[in-house]
Amino acid sequence: MAAGAVGLLLDLGRDDDRLSANSDVLPTIALAPMERLLRATVNSWNGLRAAMRSEEAFRQELALLVAAVPLAFIVTEAAWKRLMLIGVVLLLLVVELLNTAIEKLADRVSRENDSLIGRVKDMGSAAVGLALVMAGLVWLLALAERVGLM
């Protein structure tokens, strides 16, 4: 691959600069594993950036993750418990991203008030709510154990 092509691959300043399988930058022949990995990484990064720019809930949950990492080391000494405490917050971010994707796609399909689309959006919101409850319960259990209530 030419050096200029690499520069084009990594120039992702605009929202429409996605690296898809149909990209004109690379030939449409079968991609090498490293090229697929690069494309997937760049697309994932673009998705995270888009969520950070447009979704207040995602930014709040990202702040929770930033707080959760050092707190997990204070709350427990067991590595698997730290992983669980951080993991439930990461799971919350995953569910939030999926909910956001569903909402954005639904809005793209139809801006009209459609009860079926509304139900789908409500289900995505319910998934986020359940992930929040699960994360809260895991953290409450860990804190209760830390202060000796269990």
C-alpha positions, -999 to +999 in steps of 0.1 A: +000+000+000+014+034-009+022+059+018-004+083+004-031+057+008-022+052+044-027+090+049-061+088+033-071+059+055-063+078+087-078+111+076-111+108+096-120+144+103-153+142+086-183+120+095-184+106+060-148+093+062-157+057+070-135+028+060-159+004+044-153-026+023-163-005-008-137+021-001-120+036-031-088+039-011-081+001-011-088-024-038-120-043-034-101-076-035-102-097-003-087-077+026-057-090+045-065-096+082-045-065+093-064-043+069-098-056+082-086-050+117-076-014+108-110-008+092-128-022+121-107-002+146-112+031+127-150+025+123-152+017+160-133+048+169-156+069+147-187+054+164-173+062+199-165+098+187-200+102+173-216+090+205-194+113+226-203+143+204-241+137+202-252+117+233-253+133+267-262+099+283-231+083+268-209+111+281-224+107+316-218+069+315-183+075+302-177+097+332-190+069+354-164+046+338-136+070+345-147+071+382-153+034+383-118+023+374-100+038+404-129+031+427-129-006+418-093-007+432-104+009+464-136-011+469-120-046+465-087-063+464-098-093+443-089-089+407-121-107+395-143-084+416-125-054+401-131-068+367-168-072+375-172-037+389-155-022+358-172-047+334-208-038+344-200-001+336-185-012+303-216-033+296-237-002+303-218+017+277-223-011+252-260-012+258-262+026+255-243+025+222-268-001+209-297+019+221-284+050+204-278+031+172-314+018+172-327+053+179-306+069+151-316+042+126-353+045+136-352+083+131-335+078+098-363+053+087-391+076+096-395+109+114-433+104+117-449+093+149-450+055+144-462+034+173-441+004+163-409+025+160-418+041+193-421+006+209-387-004+195-371+028+209-388+021+243-373-014+243-339+000+237-344+024+265-356-004+288-324-023+280-303+007+291-325+009+323-319-028+331-282-024+325-282+006+349-300-015+375-276-043+371-246-020+374-261-004+405-268-037+422-233-050+415-217-018+429-240-018+459-232-054+467-195-047+465-198-016+487-219-035+512-192-062+514-165-036+517-181-020+547-189-053+564-226-056+559-222-089+542 
